[in-house]
Amino acid sequence: MTPSTQQALTNLLRANSMTPDTLDGPTLTQLFLSQMRISLYGGKSSIPMLPTFCKPFGTLAEGVPVAVAEVDDQEVRVCLVTFAGGQAQCGQRASFPVPGREYPAPLDDLLYAVAELIQPLLDTAQALALCLPFPVDYDGKGDGAILRFPGTMTVTDFAGQPVLSALRAQLEERGCPLPPMTLVSEPDAVLLAAGVQHPGQSRYVGLTWGSGLDLGFAAPGSIVLRRRGIAGDLTLFDGGFSQAQCVPFGQVDFSKDRDSYAPGEDLYLKMVSTDYLGEVYRLVMIKAAEAKLLSFGCSRDVLSLRWLGLDTLVEFLEDPEKGGTLAHFCREPEDREVGLAVGQAVLDRAARLLCANLAAVLQFVGAGRDPKAPACVGLHGAAFAFPPVKAALEHWVQADLREGRGLSLTLWQGEDMLPTGAAAAALYQG
């Protein structure tokens, strides 16, 4: 790449907040921290700090079957979980496409699907856990109402509706046994699963990254100053970070946000979600074509695209010469060099934002300071199924958090983390 091309590419990436000077980790961390603290104090914040009132530890009773239902923006999944020798055994699995994804649906339809799938497990189960990725306003009495659904779903009649009470009504109509129920957030389930599967660490954090993004952590409930009377005992928190707006939006992010659901909202999510990373790349490559960084043929091909998925980008990054559509577009070495640089910059930006977010949580709870007692970060989500995406996060955890800031942490990814953690939560509350 010639010096002039390199400078033009750097200018393009800078305009799209993808260069080191636009992604200063400590500055971004302070922005996340300020929004977290404002939320705790009761001010207007884009990050809702949500205490779940769930215990982060307890007795992991063995041989006690727990029916677990997981709901996300793709499907409803259920299974029966028991623990033996400290390890989860998951069986009797079933799944169904989630109502509200392909067509509008009321909350009752979604819970009907949960009840339909989980009913066969309740003759055996001694507890039930409902695991959700959506932000929930927990009432401190074991229930909570969903605050919002993601832009990929259209669900109605959920505002102020206690979820477990509504599910209990569905099960009562069927004449099902009604075991004790626990509502657990997805990132907290990941946190608890990491504790079960990788025990002995000093502190745990749960990170989910896929179509959504969130972190779960444990802290004293009394830090929530906007609500009086919360005990000072440790409780699990759901960060609600998908909604964050304290991020350095770039040139293409504005046009992408304008054409997406809820313009002006969920800005952080739209920069890091697996649903959006391919589109971010496509839009930056269009700008590269406009800046004449690509050959005529490559520019023509890029401009012909109307949508690009992350899987197509990853295919190209893993095999630049034979990796599908983008490799065919970037046939010339110069095009390939620009295409690869833009692709890596897109993934690096997402990883660096996640590192800043993670550093804010670790700093907030005082974890990762002692090299002899590293914090353990549990990982779950579709992003980690793409090797270049996972590699980008691992690189910046090492370069930014460990080497740059002296934080001590390990990353952990296990099998069946959501049902394992959700079942553990149900047993800990009992």
Disulfide bonds with the S-S distance in Angstrom:
none
